[in-house]
């Protein structure tokens, strides 16, 4: 009838919490948060399970239910480890409940999960997202648990704790015959509509009689006729725990709509059920019940949320208020001096001496202390002296506590001075007690109530329950326990009480694992990597810093806590670099295309790395702050080195107008005119490229007056191109008036082939007409013909590009086009003896030692599937070197020895060695991995 009456209300949840397509750096999975100050654990909401969480917390805080469940061992219930074994009898629901209760008691996490428990119910993810009526769930859960416990010693667990009976009687007014029918109940459902309190509802149900008379007569079986009669109901058997369901939700058949009854409906903290029982001869104490749980529904009839107020019977939680504000009735200045307020003995003795009876409740003593000095015992003294009751116990020479520790009085003839001396000696004892008993406080005799709202647990006052009498947020289920039920002293503040050994061991191990994960997460979350570039291992050339030997020897990686200070970092680096002498300056550096550049020097040793905005993977340059290798280093973003492409006509290339492109490095704050000085050119006109212009690349001349501007002011950045043209000869211009390339410059349609076959020829070089799509084989054959060389070379020769330094590069496969070989028009090629490597072969250069001289390297063609070990052996044979005390290193982009090829059994292909790479034979045997 009610359909989705209790669907969870998510209207107050903001959409801002969901990602909007941002790519975030993956973070390690955060472990569950530890318990908060209450020292109690909540339960995570799976989407719509707040009703389940409220009921489970109520059962958990019913110690008799919890301990009865714990009393069932693996011999009766089986083990969760065997749940997939078809031959094993495993009672999953009680086992999962046991584990959940153990987690709520002992596992140091803010909230437990019910995922395993709901899986044991057979719920799907859709079921977990749909909210149900908690009153209905209470009956279903008890029924499932009873079924699961059949055949065990706990078969009557639910019946023993929650089962009661009601007797319905009809008494004939004529023959006095009594007709009765007994009903069982696990919970009582009481009306809210037109009733103002729980007592009124029970009175209407179990005291008031319904009379049959006039037109509504009763047929008596004994009299065998319609007679006057009276109908009534009584509670025949009361259970130890009484569950009361309030009928808050109704249906208006006139308006045909649902509604929630929000009128005022009171219920007592303690109730006497004697007037409603069939037998009333027993003592009143037999009928007294105390409220210990109130499940609350917040919202309307179409949606809402459940949470629960629970009384902590065993004082498992830390019942103290973080925000405890009170205005003192006595100003602190009224006290003799501030030292008196720092001595709790003097204040407590002064308060007790003002009491006429010299006797006071301990809780009242705490309140009077709050009024006296304007701050509570917990905030002022607990950290140093421990809880108030412990303090009174340890000073038994002054204070006399009653046997139940509820009242305290002042002993006569007590010496305050002697006790102060005693106090100083025992301060360490107080601190020890505080650390060992974080859950105790000075309110142990009060009723400890908590508001448990899914994951969150907050302490509340007993009077706060009155706020749930009426309104949209109001009581929905009430749980009472028999007042005569007493808890053993050893259960007080002892969450390990009656928990089975196997669960204790499991929780202890889980807590250790949680601590480890939190430590690892804290380390991972707050540690980051820094790359330390050591100044003595660098030299400055071509406008930037470069390693002297190799990147590996020049850079040290350091993992460091970003919460530490710059001074801590400096000290750590000093300890790492035992060779360091003199001042140490730390600067933020960054790699730019030209090399490494120093930007900002770090100052403020008291500042944390977070405050300094140091990022993960930051490059830190470690130096003396002035020079590197005797050269003063420019720093800052103003002088950042820019790598520019400079184009100009090659000297002596008037006939073919060959354009030369060379990379050049300039400081960003240098004048643009310094280009002429760098290239040793007397002058000319500078052009900058605009690749975004309509119709392709175009060039714009820089006015003569703008040559005084800096590269940055001119808008040049890394990768920008500059063209230098001679201003004395307009007829020889590389560009049209519109800034486009001249056709005779742009459309070079030849490549030059040099004869390097050591065979005599009439010509040393020839120009072969070609396009970007011309195949290399065709160019080679044409060159052999035009150079008038032997036809046999067609089978045993290859073309190799020549760089601007005259070095022969890797042979180009015959099947490639010039475009595929990445050769430009106008390039120089060498016709050399020997075939080009096949697609499965590599052409490699190799040399000996790290001080390689240009032209000293040797060449070799090997299969790409050859191992590093075999390649090394072949190269050693070429050099005629014996022994196994050598290893290979790959030359890096700085023409320096890079990392050693440690995996000697790996193939060259697996290590991504490519044709044209240079390998260096380095003396020294590699250590085993």
Secondary structure by P-SEA (a helix, b strand, c coil): cccccccccccccccccccccccccccccccccccccccbbbbbbcccaaaaaaaaaaaaaaaaaaaaaaacccccccccccccccccccccaaaaaaaaaaaaccccccbbbaaaaaaaaccccccccccccaaaaaaaaaaaaaaaacccccccccccccbbbbbbbbbbcccccccbbbbbbcbbbbbccccccaaaaaaacccbbbbbcccbbbbbccccccccccccccccccccbbbbbbccccccccccbbbbbccbbbbbcccccccccccccccccccbbbbcbbbbbccccccccccbbbbcccccccccccbbbbbbcccccccccccccccaaaaaaaaaaacccccccaaaaaaaaaaacccccccccccccccaaaaaaaacccccccccccbbbbbccccaaaaaaaaaacaaaaaaaaaacccccccccccccccccccbbbbbccccccccccccccccbbbbccccccccccccccccccccaaaaaaaaaaaaaaaaaaaaaaaaaabbbbbbbbcccccccccbbbbcccccccbbbbbbcccccaaaaaaaaaaaccccccbbbbbbbbbcccccccccccccccccccccccccbbbbbbccccccccbbbbbcccccbbbbbbbbbcccccccbbbbbbbbbbbcccccccccccccccbbbbbbbbccccccbbbbbccccccccccccccccccbbbbbbccccccccccccccccccccccccbbbbbbcccccccccbbbbbbcccccaaaaaaaaaaaaccccccccccbbbbbcccccccccccccccccccccccbbbbbbcccccccccbbbbbbbccccccccccccccccccccaaaaaaaaaaaacccccccbbbbbcccccccccccccccccccccccccbbbbbcccccccc
